Amino acid sequence: MIKVYMLGAVATLIISMGGIIYWQNSKISSLKAKEVELTFAIDSCSSRVENLIEDMKSDTKIDSTPDDGLSDLIDPSWLFRN
């Protein structure tokens, strides 16, 4: 009778371990997918920051140019004429 209980305990242990391993593998897969998603989000944010820095540099260049020199930097059709 003890052999039956021992076999039952071993079978329960094996099934439980299989379930835990399956659950951990699915959790790892989910975390890997989240890592890829967050990596793309970080890359996107980095690109936006670079674009903002470029815009600020361009704006500074235009702001520091006297009004009579703007036609060299900007298409004249964009300039406001009185």
Buried (B, 14 or more C-beta within 10 A) or exposed (E): EEEEEEEEEEEEEEEEEEEEEEEEEEEEEEEEEEEEEEEEEEEEEEEEEEEEEEEEEEEEEEEEBEEEEEEEEEEEEEEEEE
